[in-house]
Amino acid sequence: MNKPDFNIDFFLKVSKGVMTPEELNKTLLELVDKGFIEQYIDEDGDFQFELTDSGREIAEHMNKINKNLEDE
């Protein structure tokens, strides 16, 4: 299986101190419910997340917005 393109460790790092663990859990479940990420268990038995096609489209759009803001 390919390496996931949704880095949960990065997500946890940037949300630390911003969200409680409960809020983080709720946010991840909402992203799954909305079809932006999928949760699966890897070969080591660990939970992983992967962007769906919709999640990739949104991420690309967000990256373009961020690049435009940096260029200003």
Backbone as JSON, one array per atom type, in Angstrom:
{
  "sequence": "MNKPDFNIDFFLKVSKGVMTPEELNKTLLELVDKGFIEQYIDEDGDFQFELTDSGREIAEHMNKINKNLEDE",
  "N": [[0.84, -1.19, 0.0], [0.47, 2.27, -0.73], [2.12, 5.13, 0.71], [0.18, 7.11, 2.9], [-1.46, 10.12, 1.85], [-2.39, 11.95, 3.58], [-1.23, 13.34, 6.32], [-1.43, 12.34, 9.38], [0.08, 12.71, 11.68], [1.21, 15.25, 11.33], [-1.15, 16.74, 11.31], [-2.01, 16.3, 13.95], [0.08, 17.55, 15.3], [-0.13, 20.31, 14.52], [-2.59, 20.89, 15.54], [-2.36, 20.71, 18.24], [-2.89, 22.16, 21.33], [-4.65, 23.86, 20.17], [-6.96, 22.5, 19.65], [-8.96, 20.39, 21.69], [-8.46, 16.91, 22.61], [-10.94, 15.67, 22.23], [-12.26, 17.43, 20.48], [-10.58, 17.22, 18.3], [-10.91, 14.5, 17.61], [-13.64, 14.6, 16.91], [-13.49, 16.34, 14.71], [-11.93, 14.83, 12.89], [-13.67, 12.64, 12.5], [-15.79, 14.0, 11.29], [-14.57, 14.8, 8.91], [-14.21, 12.3, 7.76], [-16.91, 11.47, 7.58], [-17.85, 13.37, 5.76], [-16.58, 12.57, 3.54], [-13.99, 13.32, 2.85], [-11.65, 12.26, 3.87], [-10.42, 8.91, 4.32], [-10.5, 6.31, 6.67], [-8.35, 3.7, 7.65], [-6.87, 0.54, 8.52], [-3.5, -0.14, 8.79], [-0.86, -2.44, 7.7], [0.53, -2.9, 10.04], [-1.37, -2.78, 11.95], [-2.12, -0.29, 12.78], [-4.13, 2.68, 12.95], [-4.76, 4.59, 10.09], [-5.03, 7.42, 7.87], [-6.33, 8.55, 4.77], [-6.47, 10.76, 2.03], [-9.43, 11.23, 0.13], [-10.63, 11.32, -3.3], [-12.19, 13.65, -3.39], [-11.16, 14.95, -1.14], [-8.54, 15.37, -2.02], [-8.99, 17.19, -4.11], [-9.95, 19.41, -2.68], [-7.7, 19.92, -1.08], [-5.83, 20.62, -3.06], [-7.03, 22.95, -4.0], [-6.89, 24.53, -1.68], [-4.12, 24.72, -1.43], [-3.54, 26.25, -3.71], [-4.81, 28.65, -3.02], [-3.3, 29.32, -0.76], [-0.76, 29.63, -1.95], [-1.29, 31.82, -3.61], [-1.78, 33.75, -1.65], [0.74, 33.88, -0.47], [2.18, 34.93, -2.57], [1.33, 37.51, -2.71]],
  "CA": [[0.0, 0.0, 0.0], [1.22, 3.52, -0.81], [2.12, 5.99, 1.89], [-0.98, 8.0, 2.87], [-1.18, 11.51, 1.52], [-2.91, 12.75, 4.68], [-0.29, 13.08, 7.4], [-2.13, 12.51, 10.66], [1.02, 13.23, 12.68], [1.27, 16.7, 11.13], [-2.45, 17.26, 11.75], [-1.99, 16.29, 15.42], [1.06, 18.54, 15.75], [-0.62, 21.68, 14.36], [-3.82, 21.1, 16.32], [-2.04, 20.66, 19.66], [-3.09, 23.45, 21.98], [-5.73, 24.57, 19.49], [-8.13, 21.64, 19.83], [-8.89, 19.34, 22.7], [-8.52, 15.6, 21.94], [-12.33, 15.4, 21.83], [-12.52, 18.24, 19.29], [-9.79, 16.63, 17.22], [-11.64, 13.29, 17.21], [-14.86, 15.02, 16.23], [-13.1, 16.89, 13.41], [-11.53, 13.71, 12.02], [-14.89, 11.9, 12.14], [-16.54, 14.82, 10.34], [-13.88, 14.71, 7.62], [-14.55, 10.97, 7.23], [-18.34, 11.5, 7.23], [-18.04, 14.21, 4.57], [-15.93, 11.92, 2.41], [-12.72, 13.95, 2.5], [-10.59, 11.31, 4.21], [-10.85, 7.55, 4.66], [-9.73, 5.7, 7.75], [-8.1, 2.29, 7.44], [-5.85, -0.05, 9.39], [-2.36, -0.57, 7.97], [-0.38, -3.8, 7.94], [1.01, -2.99, 11.42], [-2.52, -2.69, 12.83], [-2.3, 1.1, 13.2], [-5.1, 3.47, 12.19], [-4.2, 5.57, 9.16], [-6.01, 8.19, 7.12], [-5.92, 8.84, 3.41], [-7.38, 11.66, 1.34], [-10.23, 10.71, -0.97], [-10.54, 12.2, -4.46], [-12.74, 14.94, -2.97], [-10.18, 15.54, -0.23], [-7.41, 15.84, -2.82], [-9.44, 18.4, -4.82], [-9.99, 20.5, -1.71], [-6.32, 20.21, -0.7], [-5.23, 21.35, -4.18], [-7.62, 24.29, -4.0], [-6.33, 25.24, -0.54], [-2.72, 25.01, -1.75], [-3.53, 27.37, -4.65], [-5.14, 29.85, -2.26], [-2.13, 29.63, 0.07], [0.29, 30.14, -2.83], [-1.68, 33.17, -4.01], [-1.57, 34.64, -0.5], [2.19, 34.06, -0.3], [2.68, 35.74, -3.68], [0.88, 38.91, -2.57]],
  "C": [[0.88, 1.24, 0.0], [1.13, 4.28, 0.51], [0.92, 6.93, 1.82], [-0.58, 9.43, 2.56], [-1.82, 12.47, 2.51], [-2.05, 12.41, 5.89], [-0.95, 13.38, 8.74], [-1.19, 13.07, 11.73], [1.15, 14.75, 12.57], [-0.02, 17.36, 11.63], [-2.49, 17.33, 13.28], [-1.07, 17.38, 15.96], [0.49, 19.96, 15.65], [-1.89, 21.94, 15.15], [-3.56, 21.1, 17.82], [-2.14, 22.06, 20.27], [-4.2, 24.27, 21.35], [-7.04, 23.82, 19.7], [-7.9, 20.69, 20.99], [-8.88, 17.99, 21.96], [-9.94, 15.26, 21.46], [-12.69, 16.17, 20.55], [-11.79, 17.67, 18.07], [-10.48, 15.37, 16.69], [-12.88, 13.64, 16.41], [-14.55, 15.54, 14.83], [-12.72, 15.79, 12.44], [-12.76, 12.92, 11.57], [-15.74, 12.68, 11.14], [-15.9, 14.78, 8.95], [-14.15, 13.36, 6.95], [-16.0, 10.97, 6.75], [-18.6, 12.29, 5.95], [-17.34, 13.64, 3.34], [-14.63, 12.54, 1.97], [-11.52, 13.08, 2.84], [-11.23, 9.95, 4.49], [-9.92, 7.04, 5.76], [-9.55, 4.23, 7.43], [-7.05, 1.82, 8.44], [-4.73, -0.58, 8.51], [-1.89, -1.96, 8.37], [0.19, -4.0, 9.34], [-0.13, -2.93, 12.44], [-2.8, -1.29, 13.35], [-3.37, 1.78, 12.34], [-4.34, 4.47, 11.33], [-5.34, 6.3, 8.48], [-5.44, 8.49, 5.75], [-6.95, 9.78, 2.79], [-8.15, 10.91, 0.27], [-10.01, 11.63, -2.17], [-11.07, 13.59, -4.11], [-11.77, 15.67, -2.05], [-8.98, 16.09, -0.97], [-7.77, 17.13, -3.57], [-9.44, 19.59, -3.88], [-8.57, 20.9, -1.3], [-5.62, 21.0, -1.81], [-5.74, 22.78, -4.21], [-7.03, 25.13, -2.86], [-4.87, 25.61, -0.79], [-2.62, 26.18, -2.72], [-3.83, 28.67, -3.93], [-3.94, 30.28, -1.43], [-1.01, 30.21, -0.78], [-0.03, 31.56, -3.27], [-1.48, 34.17, -2.87], [-0.09, 34.9, -0.28], [2.77, 34.96, -1.37], [2.31, 37.22, -3.56], [1.86, 39.75, -1.8]]
}
